[in-house]
Amino acid sequence: MNQRRALEARTARLWIDEARDHLRIAGKHEPRLNLRLLCSEAHMGAEKAVKGVIIAHGEVFPYIHDIGTLLDRTEEIGETVPDEVRKGETLTLYCGDGRYPSTADERATTTRTEHDEAMENAAAIVGWAARRVEALVPEADEAGTEVAHPQAPAKADREIDPT
């Protein structure tokens, strides 16, 4: 694996890690939290996950927030997008709406059911993207070089800490 590809691999994995962090934030169930804002976090997680897949292909992602357009781009570069992932296109609703302050009436418009649906859709996207990134950029390349540290040789199985 060359230096450029190792950098792309590390970068793609970082985008997946951040996507998972956004989902953890979006999953908060504390009273009085703005559900629209949490749905926006779910959207950001899904967006970063799809962009991670694009990066793993060695491509540059479009600077947009529309989940449908990003998924279209992954198909253009050879990915198959499952129907359960496509359902997440609806998350784009929260792209701008949840990122900016709103009136109390607007805050009340996002229901717990809508939040749960946004979480389900975002989790489907992030799970799919994580599996695709893992398949595209495994931990070590054919030469045994760890993707996370391209200058270091891969550890032997007996040296890996199982915890």
N, C-alpha and C positions, 0 to 999 in steps of 0.2 A: 504494500500500500504506500503510495507516495505521500509526501508532506501535505499537499493540498487536500487529498482525499481524507487523510487523518484529521485535518482541521474541520472539514465538512462533517465528518462523523461526530466529532466532539460537539460541534455546533448544533447539529440535529438533535443529539441527546440532551443538550442544555434546553432547547426549545420544548422538548417533551417534559423535562423536569419542571420547567416553569408552568407548562400547561397543567400538570398535576397539582402544583401549588395553587393555581387559580381555582381549580375544582375544590380543593380543601377549603379555601376561603368561601367559595360560593355555597358550600354545604353547611355553613353555620346555621344553627337553628335557635339562636338567642332571641328572646322576646324584643320587640320594637326595632329589629333590624329592618332596613329598607329592602324589601324583596326584589324591587327593580334593580337596585344596586348589586345584589347577589346574583341576579340573572345576568347582569353585565359581566360579572366575574366569570360566570360559566361560559359566556360568549368568548371572552378573552382566552380562556383555557382552550376552547375548541379551535379558535383562530390560530393560536400559537402551535397547537398540535399539527394542524394541517400544513402550516408553514414549515414545521420540522420535517415532514415527509418530503416536501418540495426540496428543501436543503439537502436531505439525504440522497436525493437523486442528482445532486450537484448543480441544481438549477437555482436561479434567483426568483424569489417569490414576488408577486405583484404587491405593491404597497396599497392594499385595500383592506377593508374589514368584512366584506361580504363573504360569508361562508360558502354559499353556492358557487360564486365565482372562483374561490380558492379550490373547492372540490373539482370544479370543471378543469382547472389548471392541472390538478393531479392526474386527471384522466388523460389530458393532452400529453403528459409525459409517461404514460403507460400504466398507471394504476387503475385498478377496478375498485369502484366505490360501492360498497354494499348498500342496500336500501335503508337499513337501520341507521347508517351513517348519513345518508342523504336527508333523512328526516331532520337532521340537525341544522339544515339550512334556515329553519325558522328562528334560530338563535340570533340571526342578523337583526331581528327586531330590537334586540337589547344593545346593539352596537353603539349607538349614540344616545339612545333614550336613557340608559342606566348610568351613563358616564357623567352626566351633567345634572346639577340640582334641579329639582322640580317642586311644584306646589304640593301641599299636603294632599289635595285631591288626586293628583297624578301618582303620588307615592302609594295611595290606597288602591290603585288600579291593578296592581300585580297581585294575584292570589297565590296562596300556598300551592294549589294545584298547578298553576302555571310555573311556579318555581320548581316544583318536583319534576315537571315535564322538561323544563330547561336543563335540569341536572341530569336527567336520564339521557337526553340527546347529547349533551356535552360529554358525558361519560362514555357513550358509544363512540364518539369521534376520537376522544383521547385514547381509549383502549385500542381502537383500530390503528390509529397513527403510531402508537407505541410499538405495536406488533410489526408494522411496516418498517419503521426505523430500525428495529432490531434485526429484521430480515435483510435490510439493505446495508446496514453497517454493524456487523456483529462486533462483539467485544474485542476479538483479535482477528487479524487478517490471516491469509494463508501462510505467511511466513512466521506467524506466532507473535507478531508485534501487537501489543495492546493498543487499542484505538485511543484510549484515554491518555496514554503516554507513549507516543510513537517512537521515542528513543529507547524505551525499555523493552527487554524481551518479555514474552508472556510467562506467567508463573506456571510451574508444573502443577498438575492436579493435587498432589499431596501437599503443596504449599498454600493452597487456597484455604482461608479460614471459613469453615462452613457456617459460622454464625452471622 
